Amino acid sequence: MKAIVYTETGDPSVLTAVDRPVADPGAGEVRVRLAVAGVNPTDWKSRTGAGPGQKPAFDEVVPGQDGAGVVDAVGPEVAGLGVGDRVWLLLAQHERPTGTAAEYTVVPSDRVVRLPDDASFDLGASLGVPAVTAHRALTVAEDGPDRLHPGALSGKTVLVAGGAGAVGHAAIQLARWAGGTVITTVSGPEKGELATAAGAHHVVNYRTDDAAGRIREIAPDGVDLIVEVAPAQNAELNVAVAAPRASIAIYANNGGDAVTLDIRPSMVGNLRYQFVLLYTVGTAALEAAKHDVANAVAAGALSVGEEHGLPLHRYPLDRTADAHAAVENGATGKVLIDIASL
């Protein structure tokens, strides 16, 4: 099979195309023939490590946590999946050397989720990290649900920072599906159009509007959930618009690695700051997210493409380095790697 690998950390040039044998699945594993892979910031951050020239955890790494394709082989002790099943993957490369930048990948069966026949592989490859992260961010509030389904967020107001990003897009769509009122902040009118297409009820341009004032006009009692991509930049805004007992779920560090908090207003509001990282979120949270995201997909609540607020940027497998560079350089939308027509 064709695969993209790296043997030391560095910029996208460390990614190399190779031919490798197709591995057989072991106990509890399945092999997936991939149609499309998704690229996320975590992929290039893992590739760069703490600096160039370091050895990764394995002698050779195939990057990529997300993808979609068809089950090609099933190992012993696997239930509920069979050859020919259309599936999407999550955390495919977590603690493993082989991810989704390849024609085939072998993964534990609990990282494989069925994809309905009417859902595209593009959608499947866009779920994983973004949708599961968004699910976690929407289910950590003290007064909120721990599962998502229609009506779960009824009466709740959700603020999604950076609604034009992949996680922001998933958070908007999941929150809408669950019955929440969704406000999102964006940096300009083009991204505002994308957030509206994704389903946001209200869009606030934080560069031209009085963001706190506008959000308080929309939600006089404050917002109940904040899905946060830039905690350092938005710390003051979040405190200003949060309702009592609101949760601020932080899943990235865009705009700064340190946050300064004014303790008293956070204490008075009984605010909860919840950090979100899928690698350590725990089995229960992952299983809940897989189930709820799959239900949202089956209901048609999740969609991708520019008309749905998430433009797709496509690269062939042999240009995986360019795909990584696009994500690293802040491409708006979702970067996908086309691997095979299935």
C-alpha positions in Angstrom: 0.0 0.0 0.0 1.0 3.6 -0.4 1.5 5.5 2.9 2.9 8.8 4.1 5.4 8.6 6.9 7.8 10.6 9.0 10.8 9.3 11.0 11.7 12.5 12.8 9.9 15.7 13.8 10.0 18.8 11.6 8.2 20.9 9.0 6.0 19.3 6.3 9.1 18.3 4.3 9.7 15.4 6.8 6.6 13.6 5.3 7.6 11.0 2.8 5.7 8.7 0.4 6.5 5.0 0.8 5.2 1.6 -0.1 4.5 -0.7 2.9 2.8 -4.1 3.3 -0.9 -4.2 4.2 -1.1 -5.3 7.8 -3.6 -7.8 9.1 -5.9 -6.9 12.0 -5.2 -8.5 15.3 -7.7 -9.3 18.1 -10.1 -6.5 18.6 -9.0 -4.7 15.5 -10.3 -4.0 12.0 -8.6 -3.0 8.8 -10.1 -0.1 6.9 -9.6 0.8 3.3 -9.6 4.6 3.4 -11.4 6.8 0.9 -10.8 10.2 2.6 -8.6 11.3 5.5 -9.1 14.5 7.5 -6.2 16.7 8.7 -6.4 18.5 12.0 -4.1 20.9 13.9 -3.2 18.0 16.2 -1.6 16.2 13.2 0.9 18.9 12.4 1.6 19.6 16.1 2.5 16.0 16.6 4.6 16.1 13.5 6.6 19.1 14.7 6.9 17.9 18.3 8.9 20.2 20.6 11.3 21.0 17.8 12.8 19.6 14.6 15.0 16.5 14.4 13.5 14.6 17.3 12.6 10.9 17.2 8.8 10.3 17.5 7.4 7.7 19.7 7.7 5.1 17.0 10.4 4.5 14.4 8.1 5.4 11.7 4.7 7.3 12.0 1.8 7.5 9.5 0.0 10.6 10.6 -3.7 11.2 10.8 -6.4 10.7 13.5 -9.5 11.0 11.3 -10.7 9.3 8.1 -13.5 7.4 6.5 -13.7 4.3 4.3 -14.8 0.7 4.2 -14.0 -2.1 6.5 -11.6 -4.4 4.6 -10.9 -7.1 7.2 -12.0 -8.0 10.8 -9.8 -9.5 13.5 -10.9 -11.9 16.2 -13.1 -10.7 19.1 -14.7 -7.9 17.0 -18.5 -7.6 17.3 -20.8 -5.3 15.4 -18.6 -4.6 12.4 -18.2 -6.5 9.2 -16.3 -6.4 5.9 -17.9 -3.9 3.6 -19.3 -1.6 6.3 -18.9 2.1 5.6 -17.2 3.7 8.6 -15.6 6.8 10.1 -12.6 6.7 12.4 -11.5 8.7 15.4 -8.1 8.8 17.2 -6.7 6.3 14.6 -3.1 7.2 15.4 -3.4 7.8 19.1 -0.6 5.7 20.8 -0.1 3.8 17.5 2.3 4.2 14.6 -0.2 4.1 11.8 -2.8 6.7 11.1 -5.0 7.6 8.2 -2.5 9.1 5.7 -2.4 5.7 3.9 -4.5 3.5 1.7 -5.2 1.1 4.5 -5.0 1.4 8.3 -5.6 -1.0 11.2 -7.3 0.3 14.2 -9.0 -0.9 17.4 -12.6 -1.6 16.7 -13.7 0.9 19.4 -12.3 3.7 17.2 -14.5 2.7 14.3 -18.1 4.0 13.9 -20.6 3.0 11.2 -21.3 5.7 8.6 -24.8 5.7 7.0 -25.1 5.0 3.3 -26.5 8.5 2.7 -23.5 10.2 4.5 -20.5 11.0 2.4 -17.0 9.9 3.1 -16.1 13.7 3.2 -18.4 14.1 6.2 -17.0 10.9 7.8 -13.5 12.2 7.5 -14.5 15.5 9.0 -16.0 14.1 12.2 -13.5 12.5 14.5 -11.5 15.2 16.3 -13.8 18.2 15.5 -17.1 16.6 16.3 -16.0 14.7 19.3 -14.3 17.7 20.7 -17.4 19.8 20.1 -19.5 17.2 21.8 -17.3 17.2 24.9 -17.4 21.0 25.1 -21.2 21.0 24.9 -21.6 18.4 27.7 -19.5 19.7 30.6 -21.7 22.4 32.1 -22.9 22.1 35.7 -26.5 22.8 34.7 -26.3 21.2 31.2 -26.7 17.7 29.7 -24.0 15.1 29.6 -25.4 13.7 26.4 -26.7 15.4 23.2 -30.0 14.6 21.5 -32.9 16.8 20.2 -34.1 18.9 23.2 -31.0 18.4 25.3 -30.0 22.0 25.1 -33.4 23.5 24.9 -33.5 26.8 26.9 -29.7 27.0 26.8 -27.6 29.7 25.0 -24.3 28.6 23.5 -21.5 30.9 22.5 -19.1 29.4 20.0 -15.9 31.3 19.6 -14.5 31.0 16.0 -17.6 29.6 14.4 -15.9 29.2 11.0 -13.4 26.6 12.2 -13.9 22.9 12.1 -14.6 22.4 15.8 -16.7 25.6 15.9 -18.7 24.4 12.9 -19.4 21.0 14.6 -20.3 22.8 17.8 -22.8 25.0 16.0 -24.5 22.1 14.2 -24.6 19.9 17.3 -25.9 22.6 19.5 -28.6 23.4 16.9 -29.6 19.8 16.7 -29.8 19.6 20.5 -32.1 22.6 20.6 -29.8 25.3 21.9 -29.7 29.0 20.8 -26.3 29.5 19.1 -24.3 32.7 19.1 -20.9 32.7 17.4 -18.1 35.2 17.1 -16.1 35.7 13.9 -13.4 37.9 12.6 -15.0 39.1 9.4 -18.1 39.0 7.1 -16.9 36.0 5.0 -16.5 33.9 8.1 -19.8 35.2 9.4 -21.5 33.9 6.2 -20.0 30.5 6.9 -21.2 30.5 10.5 -24.7 31.4 9.4 -24.6 28.7 6.8 -23.6 26.2 9.6 -26.7 27.2 11.5 -25.7 29.9 14.0 -28.7 31.9 15.1 -26.6 35.0 15.8 -23.2 36.1 14.4 -21.1 38.7 16.1 -18.0 40.3 14.4 -15.6 40.8 17.3 -13.5 43.2 15.2 -16.2 45.7 14.4 -18.9 45.1 17.0 -18.9 45.7 20.8 -18.9 41.9 21.2 -19.8 41.9 24.9 -22.6 44.4 24.4 -24.0 42.6 21.4 -24.0 39.2 23.1 -25.7 40.7 26.1 -28.4 42.2 23.9 -29.0 38.7 22.4 -28.8 36.9 25.8 -29.6 39.4 28.6 -29.2 36.7 31.3 -25.8 35.6 29.8 -24.7 32.5 27.9 -24.7 29.1 29.5 -22.0 27.4 27.5 -18.9 28.8 25.8 -16.9 26.7 23.3 -13.6 28.4 23.4 -10.7 28.3 20.9 -8.8 31.4 22.0 -9.0 31.6 25.8 -6.2 34.2 26.3 -7.8 36.7 23.9 -11.3 36.1 25.1 -10.9 35.8 28.8 -12.4 39.2 29.6 -15.2 38.8 27.1 -16.2 35.4 28.5 -16.5 36.7 32.0 -18.6 39.6 30.8 -21.2 37.5 29.0 -21.3 34.3 31.1 -24.4 33.4 33.0 -24.2 32.2 36.6 -22.7 28.7 36.7 -21.7 28.9 33.0 -19.0 26.6 31.6 -16.1 27.8 29.4 -14.8 24.7 27.6 -11.3 25.4 26.2 -10.1 23.1 23.4 -7.2 25.2 21.9 -4.7 27.9 22.6 -5.1 30.1 19.6 -3.7 33.6 20.3 -1.6 32.7 23.4 -0.4 29.9 25.7 -1.2 31.6 29.0 -4.5 33.0 30.4 -4.9 35.7 33.0 -8.2 35.5 34.9 -9.8 38.1 37.1 -10.7 35.8 40.0 -13.5 37.8 41.6 -16.0 38.0 38.7 -15.3 34.3 37.9 -15.9 33.4 41.5 -19.1 35.5 41.8 -20.4 33.9 38.7 -19.4 30.4 39.9 -17.9 29.9 36.4 -16.4 26.6 35.4 -13.3 26.4 33.2 -13.1 23.0 31.5 -10.1 22.1 29.4 -10.8 19.6 26.6 -8.3 17.2 25.0 -9.5 14.0 23.4 -6.4 11.9 24.2 -7.1 12.0 27.9 -10.8 12.7 28.0 -11.6 9.1 29.1 -13.5 6.2 27.7 -16.9 7.2 28.9 -16.8 10.6 27.2 -15.5 9.1 24.0 -18.2 6.5 23.9 -21.0 9.0 24.6 -19.6 11.3 21.9 -19.4 8.4 19.3 -23.0 7.5 20.0 -24.4 11.0 19.9 -22.4 12.1 16.9 -23.5 9.0 15.0 -27.2 9.8 15.9 -26.7 13.4 14.7 -25.2 12.1 11.4 -28.1 9.7 10.9 -30.5 12.6 11.5 -28.8 14.7 8.9 -27.8 17.3 11.4 -24.1 17.3 10.5 -23.0 18.4 7.1 -19.9 19.8 5.4 -19.1 21.8 2.3 -19.1 25.6 1.7 -22.9 25.6 1.4 -23.0 24.2 4.9 -20.4 26.6 6.4 -17.3 24.4 6.1 -15.4 24.8 2.8 -13.4 21.7 1.8 -9.8 21.9 0.6 -8.7 18.7 -1.1 -5.2 17.2 -1.7 -4.2 13.8 -3.1 -2.3 11.4 -0.8 1.1 12.2 -2.3 0.5 15.9 -1.4 -0.1 15.2 2.3 2.7 17.7 3.1 0.8 20.4 1.4 -2.4 19.4 3.3 -0.4 19.7 6.6 0.9 23.1 5.5 -2.6 24.3 4.7 -3.9 23.5 8.2 -0.7 24.9 9.8 -1.2 28.1 7.9 -4.8 28.5 9.1 -6.9 27.4 6.1 -10.6 28.3 6.7 -12.6 25.1 6.4 -11.7 21.5 6.4 -8.6 20.0 4.8 -9.1 16.5 3.3 -6.8 14.0 1.7 -8.3 12.0 -1.2 -7.1 8.5 -1.1 -9.4 6.2 -3.1 -12.8 6.2 -4.9 -14.9 3.6 -3.0 
